[in-house]
Amino acid sequence: MPLHQTLLDFLFPRRSLLGVEGGWVTEDEFYELKSYPVILDHAHLKSVDIHSLDRVVASADYEQLPLLKRAIHTFKYRRMRAMGPVLGQLLMPASGLLQREPAPVLCPVPLHWTRRFFRGFNQAEILANVVSYETGWDTNTLLLVRNRPTGHQAWRGREERFKAVNGAFIAYGNVPESVVLIDDLFTTGATLDACAKVLKAAGAKQVQALVVARG
């Protein structure tokens, strides 16, 4: 282990999701982070004013698994990259519920460069890399760009979320026929639907989303 990491661990010992010292996730916690896939089909999405997404599959329900909620919060807001592969593995059972023909291209939901600079990484890209490795599907991080900062969606109501992301994404290059958007959370669906709308306008025929949790 590098000397600087040893020093950091001494000064700021790693604590797991439930406060156990030594690592970010204990073995017991890892086995508690189970996948209980949730499918939102096109009919359901339309009923809640999500019109461009064809299907959303979440590995679990956010509110029913407090430990998963804590894991996602640790990943994003405590900026713990090491949580990414753990959460990425939760996506694998859910990925089997996606439409797989034609073979989709994975597209992590992009951050604005200012948010990425502050966080140090895009959590959706880390998740997409896990799914790509396990499925063999290609990942394209350049399909979409977030062309302006949209602020923290968690602090907004439903209508404000949709307004905030309207026109915030641009598609680039040759957009494939089938795309799977990757992100950590689906709450109102505003961000994912805004991405899907742009992708379909650029030529995609099918846009699905695979997320760690439904909020």
N, C-alpha and C positions, 0 to 999 in steps of 0.2 A: 504493500500500500504506500503511495507517495507520502512524503513527510508532511506536506501541507494538509493532506486529508486526515492524517493521524492527529495533527494539531487541532484541526477543526472539530474532529470527533471528540477530542478531549474537552475543548472549550464549549462546544455546542453539541452534546451527545444526540445521536439520532434517536428519535422516538417513533414508534409505530403508530398506526391509526388509533389504537386504544391506549397509547402512552407507554408501551413497553420499550425500554431502552435497548438499542443495539441495531435497529434497522427500520426501514420505512414500513415494512409489512412482515408480520410474523407468519409462521407456517399455519397456525390456527386461523389467523385473519384471512390468509390467502384462500383457505378452503371455505370460509364463510362468504367470500365474494363469488357467489354463484351467478350463472346466467339463467334468467327466467324470461325468455324472449317475448316481446310484445310486438304485434303486427298492426300497423295502421294502413288499411288499404285505401284505394283511390276514392271509393264512395265515402268512407269516413272522413278522409281529408277534405273533400269537397264540402261536407256538411259543416266543417269548422272554417270555411273560407280559405282553405289551402288548395289552390287550383293547378299549380304547375308540377307538383310532386306526384309521382305515380304510386309510390309505396314508401313507408318508413318502417324500419325494423330496429327496435331497441333491445339491448341485451337484458334490460330489467326496468322496473318502475322505480324511479328516483326516490319517491316518498316512502316506499315500502321497505327499502333497504338502507337504514341509516349509515351503515358502514360504507356502502358504495358512495353515498352522498359525501361522506368525509374523505374518501379516497379521491374523488373528482376534485373536491375543493383543495386538497393537498397538492394534487397534480398541477392545477391551474394557478392557484393564488399563493401557494407557498413555493411554486416554481420547482417542483420536484420531478425532474425528467424521469427518474427511476421508476415512477409510478406508471409511466406510459406503457411499457411492455406488459405489465400486470393487467391494466385495463384493456389493452389491445387483445389479450387472450380471451377476455370476456365476450368480445365481438364475434368470435369464431362460431359458436353454436348459432348465433343470430344470423350470421352471414349465409347460412344454409337455407334461410327462408326468403332470400332475395330471388328475383327473376334472374336466371343465369344465362339466358340465351337472348341475343348474342352476348358473348363474354364482355362484361362491363369494364370500363376504365375507372379507377378510383380517383376521386378528386377531393382532397382535403379542403374544407372551407377555409379560405384565406383570411389572415389577419391583416389589418392595415400595418404598414411598416413601422409606425410609431409604437403600436401595441406589441408587435413582435420584438422590437428593440428593447422595450421595457421588460418583457417576460423572458426574453432570451431564446425562445423557441415557439413554434406553432404546435399546440397540443394535437391538433387534427392531423398534422403530418406524421407525427410519431405513431399515432393510432393507425393511419393508413399504411405505414411501412410494415407494421405487424401483419395486417390483413393481406397485403401484397405478398409478403414472404410465405404465408400459410396457404394462400389460394393460387398463387401464380398470376394473379391479375396485375396488369400494369397500373402504376400510379403516375398521374400527370399533375404536378404542382403548378404548372403554368397555364392551365385551362382558364382559371379565374383569377382576377385581381380585385382587391377591395380598393376602390379609387379614392376613398376618403374615410377618415375615422368616423365611427358610428357610436362611440361611447359604450357604456356598460348597459347591456340590454336587461340585466337582472334587476335594475333599479326602475324599470319602466313598466307601465301597464300595456295591455295587449295592443291597443290602437297606436300608442306611441312607438312600440317596437316595429310595427309595420311601416310607419312613416319614416323611422330612422334609417331603415335599410333600403328604402325605395330608391333605385338608381345608384346603389352603392357598389355594384359589381359590374365588371366588364369581362366578356369572354374573349379569348385569344386563340389564334391558330385554327387547325382543323378539329372541330368538336366531334367526338365519336358518336355513334348512334346510341349507345347505351352508357350511361354514367351513373356511378354510385358516389354520392356525396358522403364524406366522412366527417363526423364531429363528435363532441363529447355528450352534448345534451340536445334534446328536442323538448321545447316548452310550448310556446305558441306556434312555432314553426315559421316565424317571420323570416329569419335569416336563410334557412334552408329553402324556403319557397322562392325568395328573391334570387337565390343562386340558380334554382331550377328554371325559373322564368327566363333568365339570361341565356342559359345553356340551350334551352329549347328554341329560343329566337335565333340562336346561332347554328341550329341544325340537329341537335339531339332529339331522338324520337322517344327515348325512355330515360327518366331521371328518378332514381331511387335514393334513399338516404339510409345509412347505417350508423347508429349512434350507441354510445354506451348506456345511456339512460333516457327514459321518458320522464320529463319533469312535471 
